[in-house]
Amino acid sequence: MRATTRLALPFLLALALGACGDDDSPGTDAGPGTDAGPGTDAGPPDNGVVGDEIYPESCDLSCEGRELETACTCTPEPQTAPPGDPTAFDINRVGCDQLQASGDNPRNPDDDFCDAAGDDGAPETGCNMAGMYREPGEVQMVTMYGVVDVFGNGGDADDITVEIYAEGPDGTLGELLGSATASIDDPCAETEDEIENDMVVGTRQLGFYAIPNIPSETPLIVKTTGDAGFWRDIYSYNIQALNDELETEAPPADACETLRTDEAFADTPRWEYRARIISTSDWTSIPLTAGLIEGIRAGSGALAGEIHDCEDVRLEFAQVGINPRPEVFTYFNDQPDNPLPDTGRQVGTSILGLYAGLDIPEGPVDVAAVGRVGDATQTLGWYRARIFAGAVTSVTLRGLRATQIPAE
């Protein structure tokens, strides 16, 4: 059994539910073959956003004064910079040195989605621009594996069902591609230290799962389910096993036993994905922390995630829009060990890149993000997912996927 160290997260909806596109047909459109360049808005007339011209759907929205209509959302304009500092709120690519270290846990790109160069810098947004879109890769069948992590409070992640679905229209669950039950008895399970204020405050075990025959380069939905008395479901979107992330060599000699001996890992590429689950107690307490006194209503759910650039690095000062509008929307503070909601924050995401929308009706949901890059307001991507009653939907934007680019 492997041992890991993770930070205690008192507030779950700091999901980088991430550890991980969809698109939608435009009113006025310059067409996907038009290279407008990074400083020209070729999208819907007067929307002021560069790069959203390929969004293939028109929507009937009523955006307010300082909101931009982009990708079927009303997204706040980037904040106006103070006099004398014109780039104060330009999109910042978060460096690992900007994230506060915790004890003996240095920040690193693999776990913290930060730039190894250390300090802040300009974002990589090329994959959102005509002429630089990502190219689709050849679909391969892979074995998907990993542990189920617990956000916030909760016990051992044992007997958690992990289901992988193809993504259907408007975020619906498509074909069930595979499933497995995560077990803490597996040799590849992990024991996790929970750290708070540089102190180990407890441990818990994270069950291991493996699911063969999952297609790469394909939009997936990952659903995690546990005992309804203790857990709430999480539906994770914008999940793809990209070919350049696959492990194709034999597992190393020091790999855990299941990786070395299970036939599912013998001759097929493998892809590690850390699934997630949320406790029922946190589902109840989180809305109170964000000011939603009556909690999330029956028939509604929550949406949370992060905004990253095309190289999967967190972005600061990204502005996020959600449609339909949540009852409560929030960004978060700058503390990676204690990511608390900051509902009054107007300048966009903090260095954690986090956002959350609470109490959204069940059904399709659009999320989009923009940011200022130089003299232009650029799209940072968009995604259409789905809200499920009594559950969390996770969407982390990582720039436009190849599957979001319309065929010419």
C-alpha positions in Angstrom: 0.0 0.0 0.0 1.4 3.4 -1.0 1.5 6.4 1.3 0.9 9.9 0.2 0.6 13.3 1.8 -2.4 15.5 1.0 -3.6 18.8 2.4 -6.8 18.8 4.5 -9.4 20.9 2.6 -11.9 22.3 5.0 -14.0 23.6 2.1 -14.6 21.1 -0.7 -15.7 23.2 -3.5 -12.2 24.0 -4.1 -12.4 21.0 -6.4 -9.8 21.1 -9.0 -12.0 18.3 -9.9 -9.8 18.2 -11.7 -7.1 15.7 -11.2 -8.9 16.9 -14.5 -14.3 19.6 -24.4 -17.3 20.0 -25.3 -18.7 22.7 -27.6 -21.9 23.8 -28.8 -24.0 26.9 -33.7 -23.1 30.9 -34.0 -25.4 33.7 -35.0 -22.7 35.7 -36.8 -19.5 33.7 -37.4 -16.2 34.4 -39.2 -15.9 30.6 -39.6 -13.3 28.3 -38.2 -11.0 28.8 -41.1 -10.5 32.6 -40.4 -7.4 33.4 -38.6 -8.3 36.7 -36.9 -5.1 36.9 -34.9 -4.7 37.3 -31.2 -5.8 41.0 -31.1 -8.9 40.8 -33.3 -12.4 39.7 -32.3 -14.0 37.7 -35.0 -16.8 36.4 -32.9 -20.4 37.6 -32.5 -20.7 41.4 -33.3 -19.6 43.7 -30.5 -19.2 40.9 -27.9 -15.6 42.0 -27.3 -14.1 38.5 -26.9 -11.3 37.2 -29.1 -11.4 33.5 -30.0 -15.1 32.6 -29.4 -16.0 32.9 -33.1 -16.2 29.1 -33.5 -18.7 28.6 -30.7 -21.5 26.9 -32.7 -24.6 27.9 -30.9 -26.6 31.1 -30.5 -28.4 31.8 -27.2 -31.1 34.2 -26.0 -29.4 35.9 -23.1 -30.0 39.1 -21.1 -26.5 40.1 -20.0 -26.1 43.1 -17.6 -23.9 46.2 -17.9 -20.3 45.0 -17.5 -21.0 41.4 -18.7 -19.8 39.9 -22.0 -22.0 37.5 -23.9 -19.7 34.6 -24.8 -20.3 30.8 -25.3 -23.9 31.0 -24.0 -23.0 32.7 -20.8 -22.9 36.2 -19.4 -19.3 36.5 -18.2 -18.0 39.6 -16.3 -15.6 41.9 -18.1 -12.0 41.8 -16.9 -11.5 44.2 -14.1 -10.3 47.7 -15.0 -6.7 48.2 -13.9 -5.8 51.0 -11.5 -4.0 54.1 -12.9 -0.3 53.6 -13.4 -0.5 49.8 -13.5 -2.3 48.9 -16.8 -1.5 45.1 -16.5 -2.6 44.7 -12.9 -5.4 42.4 -13.8 -4.0 40.7 -16.9 -4.3 37.0 -16.8 -1.5 35.5 -14.7 -0.1 32.0 -15.3 0.5 30.9 -11.7 4.0 29.9 -10.8 4.7 27.2 -8.2 6.6 29.7 -6.1 3.4 31.8 -5.8 1.6 28.9 -4.0 2.3 28.9 -0.3 4.2 25.8 0.6 2.9 23.5 3.4 5.5 21.9 5.6 7.7 19.5 3.6 5.3 19.6 0.6 6.9 21.8 -2.1 4.5 22.8 -4.9 5.0 21.0 -8.2 3.4 21.1 -11.7 2.1 17.5 -11.5 0.1 17.9 -8.3 -0.5 21.7 -8.2 -1.0 22.7 -11.8 1.5 25.5 -11.5 4.4 26.7 -13.7 7.7 25.1 -12.7 9.5 28.3 -13.7 8.3 29.6 -10.3 7.0 33.1 -10.6 4.0 34.5 -12.4 3.9 34.9 -16.2 1.9 35.2 -19.4 -0.6 32.4 -20.1 -0.4 29.9 -23.0 -3.6 30.5 -24.9 -2.6 29.4 -28.4 -5.0 26.4 -28.4 -7.9 28.8 -28.3 -6.8 30.7 -31.4 -7.4 30.0 -35.1 -4.4 28.5 -36.8 -3.2 27.0 -33.5 -6.0 24.7 -32.4 -5.1 21.3 -31.0 -5.1 18.4 -33.5 -7.2 15.3 -32.7 -5.2 12.2 -31.9 -5.9 8.6 -32.9 -8.2 6.8 -30.5 -6.5 3.9 -28.5 -8.0 1.6 -25.9 -6.3 2.1 -22.6 -6.6 0.9 -19.0 -7.7 3.7 -16.7 -6.5 3.4 -13.1 -6.0 5.4 -9.9 -7.3 6.0 -6.4 -10.5 7.7 -5.3 -9.6 10.9 -3.3 -11.8 12.5 -0.7 -12.4 16.2 -0.7 -12.9 18.0 2.6 -14.0 15.8 5.5 -14.8 12.1 5.1 -13.6 8.7 6.0 -11.8 6.1 4.0 -12.7 6.0 0.3 -13.6 2.4 0.2 -16.3 0.6 -1.8 -16.7 3.6 -4.1 -18.0 2.9 -7.6 -16.2 4.6 -10.5 -18.2 4.7 -13.7 -16.8 5.9 -17.1 -19.4 7.2 -19.6 -19.1 8.5 -23.1 -20.4 12.1 -23.2 -23.8 12.5 -24.8 -25.5 15.6 -26.2 -25.8 18.5 -23.7 -23.8 16.7 -21.1 -26.0 13.7 -20.8 -24.6 10.3 -19.9 -23.9 8.3 -23.0 -22.8 4.7 -23.2 -21.3 3.2 -20.1 -17.8 2.3 -21.1 -16.6 0.6 -17.9 -16.8 0.6 -14.2 -15.0 -0.7 -11.1 -15.3 -0.6 -7.3 -12.4 1.1 -5.5 -11.0 -1.0 -2.6 -8.7 0.0 0.2 -7.6 -3.7 0.3 -5.9 -3.5 -3.1 -2.0 -3.3 -2.9 -2.1 -0.1 -4.9 -4.4 1.7 -2.4 -2.9 4.8 -0.7 -2.8 6.0 2.9 -3.1 9.7 3.0 -1.9 12.1 5.6 -4.2 15.1 6.2 -2.2 18.2 6.9 -3.6 21.4 8.5 -1.4 24.2 9.7 1.7 22.1 9.0 0.5 19.4 11.3 -0.7 15.9 10.5 -4.2 15.8 11.9 -5.3 12.4 10.7 -5.0 9.8 8.0 -7.4 8.0 5.7 -7.2 5.3 3.0 -8.0 5.8 -0.6 -9.3 2.8 -2.5 -7.7 1.7 -5.9 -9.6 1.0 -9.1 -8.7 -0.1 -12.6 -11.0 -0.1 -15.7 -9.8 -1.5 -19.0 -10.9 -0.7 -22.6 -11.4 3.1 -22.2 -10.9 5.1 -25.4 -8.3 7.8 -25.5 -8.8 11.2 -27.2 -12.5 11.0 -26.3 -14.7 13.2 -24.1 -15.6 11.2 -21.0 -17.7 11.6 -17.9 -16.4 10.1 -14.7 -19.1 9.4 -12.1 -18.2 8.4 -8.5 -20.8 6.9 -6.2 -20.7 5.6 -2.6 -23.0 4.7 0.2 -25.8 7.3 0.1 -25.6 7.7 3.9 -22.1 9.0 3.7 -21.3 10.2 0.2 -22.7 12.4 -2.6 -22.1 11.7 -6.3 -19.6 13.7 -8.3 -19.8 14.0 -12.1 -16.5 15.1 -13.7 -16.5 16.6 -17.2 -13.8 17.7 -19.7 -12.0 14.5 -19.0 -9.9 13.0 -21.8 -7.0 10.5 -21.8 -4.8 12.3 -24.2 -2.3 10.2 -26.1 0.7 12.2 -25.0 -0.2 11.5 -21.3 -0.4 7.7 -21.7 2.0 5.3 -20.1 3.2 2.8 -22.7 6.3 1.3 -21.0 6.1 -1.7 -18.7 5.4 -0.7 -15.1 8.6 -0.1 -13.2 10.0 -2.7 -10.8 9.0 -0.6 -7.8 5.4 -0.1 -8.9 2.7 -1.4 -6.7 1.7 -5.1 -7.1 -1.5 -4.6 -9.0 0.2 -2.6 -11.7 3.0 -5.3 -12.0 0.8 -8.4 -12.0 -2.8 -7.6 -13.2 -3.3 -8.7 -16.8 -5.2 -5.5 -17.5 -1.8 -3.7 -17.5 0.1 -6.3 -19.4 0.1 -5.1 -23.0 -2.1 -2.0 -23.2 -1.3 1.6 -22.6 -2.5 2.9 -19.2 -3.7 6.3 -18.0 -3.7 7.4 -14.3 -6.7 9.4 -13.2 -7.4 10.4 -9.6 -11.2 10.2 -9.1 -13.0 12.1 -6.4 -15.9 11.8 -3.9 -17.6 14.3 -1.5 -19.0 13.5 1.9 -22.7 14.1 2.7 -21.6 16.2 5.7 -19.7 18.6 3.5 -22.5 18.8 1.0 -24.6 20.1 3.8 -22.1 22.5 5.4 -20.5 24.0 2.3 -23.4 26.1 1.2 -23.6 27.7 4.6 -19.9 28.7 4.4 -20.7 30.5 1.1 -23.7 32.2 2.5 -26.5 30.0 1.1 -28.4 29.7 4.4 -31.1 27.4 3.2 -28.7 25.1 1.4 -29.0 23.6 -2.1 -32.6 23.0 -3.0 -34.1 19.7 -4.0 -33.8 19.3 -7.7 -30.6 21.4 -7.9 -26.9 20.8 -7.7 -23.5 22.5 -7.6 -20.8 23.2 -10.2 -17.1 23.8 -9.3 -13.7 23.6 -11.0 -10.6 25.6 -12.0 -9.5 27.7 -15.0 -6.2 26.5 -16.6 -4.4 27.6 -19.7 -3.5 25.4 -22.7 -0.6 23.8 -20.8 -2.9 22.9 -17.8 -1.5 25.7 -15.5 -3.8 27.6 -13.2 -4.8 31.1 -14.2 -5.3 34.1 -11.9 -7.8 36.9 -12.8 -9.9 34.8 -15.1 -13.6 35.9 -15.1 -16.1 33.0 -15.2 -19.7 32.9 -16.4 -22.3 30.1 -15.7 -25.7 29.7 -17.4 -28.1 29.2 -15.8 -27.0 31.5 -13.1 -26.4 29.9 -9.8 -28.1 31.1 -6.6 -24.6 31.8 -5.2 -21.4 32.2 -7.3 -18.0 32.5 -5.7 -14.2 32.7 -6.3 -11.8 31.7 -3.6 -8.9 33.1 -1.5 -5.2 32.5 -2.2 -4.6 29.8 0.4 -4.0 26.4 -1.1 -4.2 24.8 2.4 -7.5 26.5 3.3 -9.3 27.5 0.1 -12.3 29.5 1.4 -15.0 31.2 -0.7 -14.7 34.9 -1.3 -18.1 35.9 -2.6 -17.1 39.6 -2.8 -14.1 39.1 -5.0 -14.5 41.1 -8.2 -11.2 40.6 -10.0 -11.7 37.0 -11.0 -10.0 33.8 -9.9 -7.3 33.9 -7.3 -4.0 32.1 -7.8 -5.8 28.9 -7.1 -7.9 29.3 -10.3 -11.0 28.2 -8.4 -14.7 29.0 -8.9 -18.0 27.5 -7.7 -21.7 27.9 -8.4 -24.2 26.7 -5.8 -27.9 25.8 -6.3 -28.2 25.4 -10.0 -31.3 23.7 -11.4 -30.9 20.2 -12.8 -30.2 20.1 -16.6 -27.6 21.4 -19.1 -25.1 24.0 -17.8 -22.7 26.2 -19.7 -19.4 27.5 -18.2 -17.1 29.9 -19.9 -14.1 32.0 -18.9 -12.4 35.1 -20.4 -9.3 37.2 -19.4 -7.3 40.2 -20.5 -4.1 39.3 -22.4 -2.4 42.5 -23.5 -4.9 44.8 -25.2 -7.5 42.1 -25.9 -10.0 40.2 -23.9 -9.6 36.6 -24.9 -11.6 33.4 -24.4 -10.1 30.9 -22.0 -12.4 28.2 -23.2 -15.9 26.9 -22.5 -17.8 23.7 -21.8 -21.3 22.4 -21.7 -21.9 19.9 -18.9 -25.0 18.9 -16.9 -26.2 19.5 -13.3 -27.6 16.5 -11.5 -29.9 17.0 -8.5 -28.1 16.5 -5.2 -24.7 16.1 -6.8 -21.6 18.0 -7.7 -20.6 18.6 -11.3 -16.9 19.3 -11.9 -15.7 21.3 -14.9 -12.1 22.5 -15.2 -11.3 24.4 -18.3 -8.0 23.7 -20.0 -8.3 25.6 -23.2 -10.2 24.3 -26.2 -10.0 20.6 -26.9 -9.6 19.2 -30.4 -13.1 17.7 -30.1 -14.5 21.2 -29.7 -13.2 22.5 -33.0 -15.8 22.3 -35.8 -14.7 20.6 -39.0 -14.0 23.0 -41.8 
